Amino acid sequence: MKTPTTSQKANLASAFPAAEKHALTIGFIPLLDCVPIIVAQEFGFFEEMGLDVTLSCESSWASIRDKVQFGLLDAAPMPAGIVLASAMKLGATQPMVTAMGLGLNGNAMTVSTKLWEQLNPSGETFTSQTAAQALRAYLASVEGPVNVASVHTYSTHHFLLREWLAHFNIDPDSKLKQHVVPPPHMIDAMQRGVIDIFCAGEPWNSLAQAQQIGHTLLSSHQIWENAPDKVLGVTRRWHDANPASHQRLIAALLKACLWLDNHENKIAGFMLLNKLNYLNADLSGIDLNFGQHCFTSPEATFPWLSQAQWFTEHIRALSERVLANKSAPLNQPPLTETYLTETYRTVAEKLNINLPIQNTKTEGTHADSWQLSGTIQRINMLPDLKFK
């Protein structure tokens, strides 16, 4: 593992206003994509920024949301949809905000071993289309519901699942019964026969396959290559009371993501999770490259308003169709009140990160790498095509 040297840990703290709050508690769920938080803690990036951070392993995204809401946690990585739904008064008591993305990719869809044998008796390699065709044929042949679990109603996993099904003309609400299960409990739920399919972040898909409990049907990057997922969430009230602490927190996490933007370091970071038992799971027998996690800045860390729009459209559609929201029409404040692009820019400039000129970009249409204008030079953007 290439650990940061003293010169790489150049003191940035003096470039920021004094922190209003130094002692912070940050929650996380045991997933591979919590690695920026762990790297920032273990390599001293939080300490470098004058923050005394305590990490708290939480049981579910609902717990993360509620503890951030009520001040038991100062901040936490969380699905972007949770933050945006809070602005629409869905599942939250007060609005939350984010000023930083925490990675791309990392999720997958896993089916039980029994269902896998029904869907794919010849053992072919599925594309998003052929997997959908196999599932559609299976659903037409059975009467009872197929139990599908996602990690949260407003998670990327759930929205990607619904978009994939709809794209290939499968009604996500007909024979598919939706459930919410925390990521670390997916394997147990599948082993007990409670669920037939789950959508979760790594390493839980790979571990289910290694334990011969399930088989990966599709990775998330086959549905949307380099799709956004987690963001750093705080309440609006906390941000307004602690703007300098928020900036310092983002700076520490950006340093972690910059370190992780190297294949060797990324794998070393995952193995650090294993060594220090942050996930309470043995990663030694799985492919740590499967999730194709990406932490590149600004591609994976900028709070793109165009991605916020994608999440918001799915939240609204889900509320209207599935949740049958019968209260007053959903309030939708401007996305700029929830995705704090200027806060990110203020911090990233101090780290010499090349920033996009615009806060939006086209989403889901690029089969190959592409470029957009940056503040320092043109930015090489990743492919982001859907339904591979």
C-alpha positions in Angstrom: 0.0 0.0 0.0 1.3 3.4 -0.9 0.5 5.5 2.1 0.6 9.3 1.8 4.0 10.8 2.7 4.5 13.9 4.8 4.8 16.0 1.7 1.5 14.6 0.4 -0.1 15.6 3.7 0.7 19.3 3.1 -1.2 21.3 5.6 -4.3 22.9 4.0 -6.0 23.8 7.2 -4.7 27.4 7.2 -6.5 28.0 3.9 -9.9 27.5 5.5 -11.8 29.6 8.1 -11.7 28.3 11.7 -14.0 25.3 12.2 -17.1 26.0 14.2 -17.2 22.4 15.4 -14.1 20.2 15.7 -15.5 17.0 17.1 -17.6 15.2 14.5 -19.4 11.9 14.4 -19.7 10.4 10.9 -21.9 7.4 10.2 -21.3 4.7 7.6 -22.8 1.5 6.3 -20.3 -1.4 5.8 -19.8 -1.3 2.0 -16.8 -1.0 -0.2 -17.8 2.5 -1.2 -17.4 3.7 2.4 -13.6 3.6 1.7 -13.1 7.4 1.4 -14.3 7.9 4.9 -12.0 5.1 6.2 -9.0 6.4 4.3 -9.6 9.9 5.5 -9.7 8.6 9.1 -6.8 6.1 9.0 -4.4 8.3 7.0 -5.1 11.4 9.2 -6.8 13.6 6.6 -9.5 14.5 9.1 -6.9 15.3 11.7 -4.9 17.4 9.2 -8.0 19.5 8.6 -8.4 20.1 12.4 -11.3 17.7 12.8 -11.6 15.1 15.5 -13.7 12.4 13.8 -15.4 9.4 15.4 -16.8 6.9 13.0 -20.1 5.1 13.7 -21.0 1.9 11.9 -24.8 2.0 11.3 -27.3 -0.8 10.6 -29.4 0.7 7.7 -29.8 3.8 5.5 -33.0 4.6 7.5 -30.9 4.7 10.6 -28.3 6.9 8.9 -31.0 9.3 7.7 -32.7 9.6 11.1 -29.5 10.0 13.1 -28.3 12.8 10.8 -31.8 14.4 11.0 -31.8 14.4 14.8 -28.1 15.4 15.2 -26.8 12.1 16.5 -24.5 12.1 13.5 -23.0 15.2 12.0 -22.7 13.8 8.5 -22.7 10.5 6.6 -22.4 9.0 3.1 -25.9 8.2 2.0 -27.8 7.5 -1.3 -28.3 10.8 -3.1 -32.0 10.1 -3.3 -32.4 10.3 0.5 -31.0 13.9 0.5 -33.1 15.0 -2.4 -36.3 13.4 -1.1 -35.8 15.3 2.2 -36.2 18.6 0.2 -39.6 17.2 -0.9 -40.6 16.4 2.6 -40.5 12.6 1.9 -39.2 10.5 4.8 -37.4 13.3 6.5 -38.3 15.9 9.2 -36.0 18.6 7.8 -34.2 19.2 4.6 -30.7 17.8 4.0 -28.0 19.1 1.6 -24.9 17.7 -0.1 -21.8 19.4 -1.5 -19.9 16.3 -2.6 -20.4 13.0 -4.4 -18.6 10.0 -3.0 -18.1 7.7 -6.0 -19.5 6.1 -9.1 -20.6 2.5 -9.7 -20.2 -0.2 -7.1 -23.7 -1.8 -7.1 -25.2 -5.0 -8.6 -28.3 -7.2 -8.8 -28.0 -10.7 -7.4 -30.6 -13.5 -7.8 -30.9 -16.7 -5.7 -29.0 -19.7 -6.9 -32.4 -21.4 -7.6 -33.7 -18.5 -9.6 -30.3 -18.2 -11.5 -30.7 -21.8 -12.7 -34.2 -21.0 -14.0 -33.1 -17.8 -15.7 -29.9 -19.0 -17.2 -29.8 -22.8 -17.6 -27.1 -22.5 -20.3 -24.8 -20.3 -18.3 -24.6 -17.5 -20.9 -23.1 -14.1 -20.2 -26.0 -11.7 -19.8 -26.3 -8.2 -21.1 -28.9 -5.8 -19.7 -31.2 -6.8 -22.6 -30.8 -10.6 -22.4 -31.1 -10.6 -18.6 -34.3 -8.6 -18.9 -35.6 -11.1 -21.6 -34.9 -14.0 -19.3 -36.6 -12.4 -16.3 -39.6 -11.4 -18.4 -40.0 -15.0 -19.6 -39.7 -16.3 -16.1 -42.3 -13.9 -14.7 -44.7 -15.0 -17.4 -44.3 -18.6 -16.3 -45.0 -18.1 -12.6 -48.1 -17.0 -10.7 -46.7 -16.0 -7.3 -44.7 -12.8 -6.6 -41.0 -12.6 -6.9 -39.5 -10.9 -3.9 -37.0 -8.1 -4.7 -35.0 -6.2 -2.1 -33.3 -2.9 -2.4 -31.4 -1.1 0.3 -33.7 1.9 0.5 -36.8 3.3 -1.3 -34.8 6.3 -2.6 -31.5 4.5 -3.4 -29.8 4.4 -6.7 -30.2 0.7 -6.7 -34.0 0.9 -6.6 -34.1 3.6 -9.3 -31.7 1.7 -11.6 -33.8 -1.5 -11.1 -37.0 0.3 -12.0 -35.5 2.1 -15.0 -34.0 -1.1 -16.3 -37.3 -3.0 -15.9 -39.3 -0.2 -17.6 -36.8 0.1 -20.5 -37.4 -3.5 -21.3 -41.2 -3.4 -20.8 -41.4 -5.2 -17.5 -43.8 -3.7 -15.0 -41.9 -3.3 -11.8 -45.1 -3.4 -9.7 -46.8 -6.4 -11.2 -45.3 -9.7 -10.1 -42.3 -8.1 -8.4 -42.9 -7.5 -4.7 -40.5 -4.8 -3.4 -38.8 -4.9 0.0 -36.2 -2.9 1.8 -33.3 -4.8 3.4 -30.1 -3.3 4.8 -27.0 -4.2 2.7 -25.3 -6.5 5.3 -28.5 -8.5 5.7 -29.1 -9.3 2.1 -27.3 -12.6 2.0 -29.0 -13.9 5.1 -32.4 -12.9 3.8 -31.7 -14.7 0.5 -30.4 -17.8 2.2 -33.6 -18.0 4.3 -35.7 -17.7 1.1 -37.2 -14.3 2.1 -36.0 -12.6 -1.1 -35.3 -13.9 -4.6 -33.4 -10.9 -5.9 -31.5 -8.2 -4.2 -29.9 -4.9 -5.4 -27.0 -3.8 -3.2 -23.5 -2.4 -3.1 -20.4 -4.5 -3.0 -19.1 -6.6 -1.4 -22.5 -8.3 -0.7 -23.2 -9.4 -4.3 -19.7 -11.0 -4.7 -19.9 -12.6 -1.2 -23.4 -14.1 -2.0 -21.9 -15.7 -5.1 -18.7 -16.9 -3.3 -21.0 -18.5 -0.7 -23.1 -20.1 -3.4 -26.2 -18.4 -2.0 -26.8 -16.2 -5.1 -25.4 -15.3 -8.5 -24.8 -11.9 -9.9 -27.3 -11.1 -12.6 -26.1 -7.7 -13.6 -23.7 -5.1 -12.4 -25.0 -1.5 -12.0 -22.6 -0.3 -14.7 -24.4 -2.5 -17.2 -27.6 -0.6 -16.5 -25.9 2.9 -16.3 -22.2 2.9 -16.8 -20.5 5.1 -14.2 -23.8 6.0 -12.5 -23.7 8.3 -9.4 -24.6 6.8 -6.1 -23.6 8.1 -2.6 -23.2 11.7 -1.5 -22.0 13.3 1.7 -25.2 14.3 3.5 -25.7 16.8 6.2 -28.8 18.8 7.3 -29.3 22.3 6.0 -29.4 23.5 9.6 -26.0 21.8 10.3 -24.4 23.3 7.1 -25.7 26.8 8.0 -24.3 26.5 11.5 -21.0 25.0 10.5 -20.0 26.2 7.1 -16.2 26.1 7.8 -16.4 22.6 9.4 -18.3 21.4 6.4 -15.6 22.8 4.1 -12.9 21.1 6.1 -14.8 17.8 6.1 -15.1 18.0 2.3 -11.4 18.8 1.9 -10.4 15.7 3.9 -12.7 13.5 1.8 -11.5 15.0 -1.4 -7.9 14.2 -0.4 -9.0 10.6 0.3 -10.7 10.4 -3.1 -7.6 11.8 -4.8 -5.5 9.1 -3.2 -8.0 6.5 -4.2 -7.9 7.6 -7.8 -5.2 5.0 -8.6 -6.0 1.3 -9.1 -3.3 0.1 -6.7 -4.4 2.5 -4.0 -8.0 1.7 -4.5 -7.5 -2.1 -4.0 -5.2 -1.3 -1.0 -8.0 0.8 0.4 -10.5 -2.0 0.1 -8.0 -4.4 1.8 -7.6 -1.9 4.6 -11.4 -2.2 5.2 -10.7 -6.0 5.4 -7.7 -5.8 7.6 -9.3 -3.4 10.1 -12.6 -5.3 10.0 -14.7 -2.3 9.1 -17.1 -4.6 7.1 -17.2 -7.6 9.4 -16.7 -9.8 6.3 -13.8 -11.6 4.7 -12.9 -10.0 1.3 -10.0 -12.2 0.5 -11.8 -14.6 -1.9 -13.7 -12.1 -4.1 -12.9 -9.9 -7.1 -12.5 -6.4 -5.7 -12.6 -5.0 -9.2 -16.1 -6.3 -9.9 -17.9 -3.1 -8.8 -15.7 -0.8 -11.0 -15.8 1.8 -8.2 -14.6 5.2 -9.3 -13.5 8.1 -7.1 -12.0 10.4 -9.7 -12.5 14.1 -9.1 -14.4 16.0 -10.3 -16.2 13.3 -12.3 -17.2 11.2 -9.3 -17.1 13.9 -6.6 -18.7 17.1 -8.1 -22.4 17.5 -7.1 -23.8 17.6 -10.7 -27.2 19.3 -10.9 -28.0 17.1 -13.9 -27.7 14.0 -11.7 -29.8 15.6 -9.0 -32.5 16.1 -11.7 -32.4 12.4 -12.6 -32.8 11.4 -9.0 -35.6 14.0 -8.5 -37.6 12.7 -11.5 -37.4 9.1 -10.1 -38.4 10.3 -6.6 -41.4 12.1 -8.0 -42.5 9.3 -10.3 -42.2 6.8 -7.4 -44.2 9.0 -5.1 -47.0 9.5 -7.6 -47.2 5.8 -8.8 -46.2 3.6 -5.9 -46.4 5.6 -2.7 -49.7 7.1 -3.9 -49.0 10.4 -2.2 -52.4 11.9 -1.6 -51.3 14.9 0.4 -50.5 18.3 -1.1 -48.5 18.4 -4.3 -44.8 17.6 -3.7 -42.8 20.7 -3.0 -39.7 20.9 -5.2 -37.3 23.7 -4.2 -34.5 24.6 -6.7 -31.9 21.9 -6.9 -29.2 24.5 -6.1 -30.7 24.6 -2.5 -29.9 20.9 -2.0 -26.8 20.3 -4.2 -24.3 23.0 -3.0 -22.1 23.3 -6.0 -20.4 26.6 -4.8 -19.4 24.9 -1.6 -17.7 22.2 -3.5 -16.0 24.7 -5.8 -14.7 26.7 -2.9 -13.0 23.7 -1.4 -11.8 22.0 -4.6 -10.1 25.1 -5.8 -7.8 25.0 -2.8 -6.8 21.5 -3.8 -6.1 22.5 -7.4 -8.9 20.3 -8.7 -9.9 21.0 -12.3 -13.5 22.1 -12.1 -16.2 22.0 -14.8 -17.3 25.4 -16.1 -21.0 24.3 -15.9 -22.9 22.6 -13.1 -24.7 20.3 -15.4 -23.8 17.8 -18.1 -25.5 15.4 -20.5 -26.2 12.1 -18.7 -26.4 8.6 -20.0 -25.5 9.1 -23.6 -21.8 8.7 -24.0 -20.5 5.3 -25.2 -16.9 6.4 -25.0 -14.8 8.8 -23.1 -15.6 12.5 -23.8 -14.5 16.0 -22.7 -16.0 19.1 -21.3 -14.6 22.5 -20.5 -12.7 22.9 -17.2 -11.3 25.8 -15.2 -7.7 24.6 -15.6 -8.0 22.5 -18.8 -10.5 20.3 -20.5 -11.8 17.5 -18.4 -11.7 13.9 -19.6 -15.1 12.4 -18.7 -16.0 8.8 -18.4 -18.4 6.8 -20.6 -21.9 6.9 -19.2 -24.0 4.9 -21.6 -27.1 3.1 -20.3 -28.3 -0.5 -20.9 -25.1 -2.3 -22.0 
